[in-house]
Amino acid sequence: MGNLIKVLTRDIDNNAGNFFLDFENAQPTEAERAVWEQVNEVLMEALAILDDLQSYNGAGEDIRQAIQNPSEDQVQERAWAAVVPLVGKLKKFYEFSLRLEGSLHGLLKALTSARCSPTQHLEQEQALARQFAEILHFTLRFDELKMTNPAIQNDFSYYRRTLNRMRINNVAAEEENEVNNELANRMSLFYANATPMLKTLSDATTKFVSDNTDLPIENTTDCLCTMASVCKVMLETPEYRSRFASEDTVSFCLRVMVGVIILYDYVHPAGAFVKSSKIEMKGCIKVLKDQPQSSVEGLLNALRYTTKHLNDETTSKQIKNMLQVN
């Protein structure tokens, strides 16, 4: 992910922080190892999930033929045979989102404990901070791929329609299928969202805060805004950015920055866009808009359409104008 990166940031308590955040080589200490190993299992699977999603082509032609030839059993059977394994993949993606939620809870518990400040957590638990960043990177990448692949919704809609038709006609097929009607309903809610993984993480972060009433909400929001600040500094400072060994590190940092902004916006009562926000939103948006438009349009759209407070009256006109579609 690049050489060791020196990050100058300002701690939430206004004490200067000077530390290295290594997105490539950070290895877990003994204190981190138990959480790290649990999360690492999920992250290893995340790579395969992205590969599967990227190569997802859909059954569009078979479905079109089935719709155009409703009375031809052979055509119907061919479409069903094409869709069923694809829906099996969609089930795998959905079930992975539930595992990702559990991993996020484990990381947040470690990175928001009251024993030290947010910057100290990131400095001292770099392997966990790196995993948190990798979860955010995966989430934004998954949703970008999903949004640009209409075959996912089309395949799943056809599957559900056919499954319902089988039930009405008393065709004993539902029990034989990997995805029964009850699971299909839950998956439908997941895929109906434009950014399903991001919604999973937003809901999971909000749930983490509500479940841990003994933990001040600031512990979580300060962790998020510190991560946003670290990414912003790396991206806007030529000295640090020049140390990236790969351009992939730039897109990694951009996705992580946007991800933590969105999580912050859901968890903090006033959101990320209010004037008193601890995230320097104008600077973050400027960093995004300084990149080639084609590489960040999906991330800008995530801020435009998946945040909670952007359209509040408390959001300044300048920020709203910066995020307007040109």
QUIQUIFEN-V145433 format. One record per residue. PHI is phi in whole degrees, -180 to 180 (999 if undefined). PSI is psi in radians with two decimals (NA if undefined). Layout:
[[PHI/PSI] [PHI/PSI]]
//
This chain:
[[999/0.04] [123/2.97] [-72/3.03] [-56/2.26] [-107/2.16] [-88/2.17] [-120/2.11] [-97/2.15] [-139/2.98] [-114/2.17] [-68/2.81] [-62/-0.56] [-88/0.27] [72/0.19] [-87/2.38] [-65/2.40] [-117/2.32] [-134/1.82] [-151/2.86] [-95/2.29] [-118/1.92] [-104/1.81] [-79/-0.08] [-109/-0.82] [-111/0.02] [-59/2.21] [-115/2.58] [-71/2.45] [-78/3.00] [-60/-0.63] [-67/-0.52] [-88/-0.33] [-58/-0.75] [-60/-0.85] [-67/-0.75] [-58/-0.77] [-66/-0.68] [-63/-0.80] [-70/-0.61] [-62/-0.64] [-59/-0.73] [-70/-0.73] [-66/-0.58] [-63/-0.67] [-71/-0.50] [-59/-0.63] [-63/-0.74] [-68/-0.62] [-61/-0.79] [-65/-0.70] [-61/-0.78] [-63/-0.72] [-69/-0.69] [-65/-0.54] [-96/0.18] [-75/1.95] [-102/-0.36] [83/3.01] [-118/0.67] [-55/-0.83] [-68/-0.75] [-63/-0.66] [-68/-0.73] [-60/-0.77] [-63/-0.69] [-66/-0.68] [-69/-0.66] [-76/-0.38] [-128/1.17] [-66/-0.34] [-98/-0.06] [-94/1.83] [-60/-0.67] [-65/-0.67] [-68/-0.70] [-63/-0.76] [-66/-0.64] [-66/-0.72] [-65/-0.74] [-64/-0.74] [-64/-0.53] [-77/-0.63] [-80/-0.64] [-56/-0.87] [-65/-0.52] [-68/-0.70] [-67/-0.52] [-61/-0.69] [-64/-0.76] [-63/-0.61] [-63/-0.74] [-61/-0.74] [-61/-0.78] [-63/-0.82] [-65/-0.56] [-65/-0.62] [-60/-0.58] [-70/-0.66] [-69/-0.64] [-63/-0.67] [-60/-0.76] [-64/-0.69] [-64/-0.72] [-61/-0.73] [-60/-0.74] [-62/-0.75] [-67/-0.76] [-63/-0.68] [-60/-0.71] [-73/-0.72] [-87/-0.11] [-118/0.15] [-62/2.73] [-81/0.05] [-73/-0.33] [-157/3.05] [-77/2.88] [-56/-0.77] [-65/-0.70] [-64/-0.67] [-59/-0.86] [-65/-0.61] [-73/-0.74] [-88/-0.39] [-122/1.01] [-66/-0.58] [-65/-0.67] [-73/-0.66] [-62/-0.68] [-64/-0.72] [-66/-0.68] [-59/-0.78] [-62/-0.70] [-67/-0.61] [-64/-0.77] [-65/-0.74] [-61/-0.82] [-59/-0.79] [-60/-0.86] [-67/-0.65] [-68/-0.73] [-58/-0.83] [-69/-0.59] [-62/-0.78] [-66/-0.71] [-65/-0.75] [-65/-0.47] [-98/0.22] [-128/1.51] [-65/-0.27] [-60/-0.53] [-60/-0.92] [-66/-0.70] [-64/-0.80] [-62/-0.78] [-70/-0.65] [-62/-0.76] [-63/-0.73] [-60/-0.82] [-66/-0.72] [-62/-0.77] [-67/-0.70] [-62/-0.75] [-65/-0.67] [-65/-0.66] [-63/-0.71] [-66/-0.75] [-63/-0.66] [-88/0.13] [58/0.62] [-83/2.13] [-80/1.25] [-117/-0.41] [-61/-0.72] [-65/-0.46] [-82/-0.27] [-87/2.54] [-65/-0.57] [-115/1.80] [-82/-3.14] [-64/-0.68] [-64/-0.82] [-66/-0.67] [-60/-0.65] [-64/-0.73] [-68/-0.73] [-64/-0.61] [-62/-0.72] [-63/-0.68] [-65/-0.91] [-78/-0.27] [-69/-0.39] [-78/2.42] [-61/-0.62] [-127/1.35] [-64/-0.69] [-69/-0.65] [-66/-0.67] [-64/-0.71] [-58/-0.80] [-69/-0.69] [-62/-0.82] [-63/-0.69] [-67/-0.68] [-69/-0.74] [-62/-0.72] [-66/-0.67] [-59/-0.76] [-66/-0.78] [-71/-0.54] [-76/-0.46] [-107/1.23] [-67/-0.35] [-79/-0.17] [-103/2.10] [-57/2.43] [-59/-0.50] [-61/-0.53] [-59/-0.68] [-78/-0.84] [-66/-0.62] [-69/-0.62] [-61/-0.78] [-66/-0.79] [-73/-0.49] [-66/-0.74] [-63/-0.71] [-62/-0.73] [-64/-0.74] [-60/-0.81] [-64/-0.75] [-61/-0.78] [-62/-0.76] [-62/-0.65] [-78/-0.58] [-96/-0.12] [-104/1.93] [-54/-0.65] [-58/-0.72] [-80/-0.74] [-65/-0.55] [-67/-0.28] [-85/-0.15] [-64/2.22] [-77/-0.37] [-141/2.59] [-66/-0.36] [-60/-0.51] [-66/-0.56] [-65/-0.87] [-65/-0.59] [-59/-0.90] [-64/-0.67] [-63/-0.79] [-65/-0.73] [-63/-0.76] [-60/-0.82] [-66/-0.71] [-60/-0.80] [-71/-0.53] [-62/-0.79] [-65/-0.76] [-61/-0.76] [-59/-0.75] [-63/-0.55] [-81/-0.62] [-85/-0.71] [-76/2.28] [-55/-0.63] [-93/-0.22] [87/-3.08] [-91/-0.24] [-102/-0.16] [-68/2.71] [-58/-0.59] [-84/0.05] [-58/2.47] [-80/-0.12] [-93/2.25] [-82/1.46] [-63/-0.72] [-61/-0.73] [-66/-0.70] [-65/-0.75] [-66/-0.69] [-61/-0.73] [-59/-0.75] [-63/-0.80] [-74/-0.24] [-80/-0.16] [-89/2.85] [-56/2.31] [-57/-0.69] [-64/-0.46] [-86/-0.26] [-123/-0.01] [-59/-0.70] [-63/-0.64] [-72/-0.70] [-63/-0.70] [-65/-0.60] [-62/-0.71] [-69/-0.65] [-69/-0.73] [-116/-0.19] [-117/0.00] [-84/2.94] [-100/-0.57] [-116/0.08] [-56/-0.71] [-91/0.17] [-67/2.71] [-64/-0.43] [-76/-0.18] [-80/2.28] [-67/2.65] [-62/-0.56] [-64/-0.76] [-66/-0.76] [-61/-0.72] [-66/-0.67] [-63/-0.51] [-99/0.05] [-66/2.52] [-72/2.24] [-74/NA]]
//
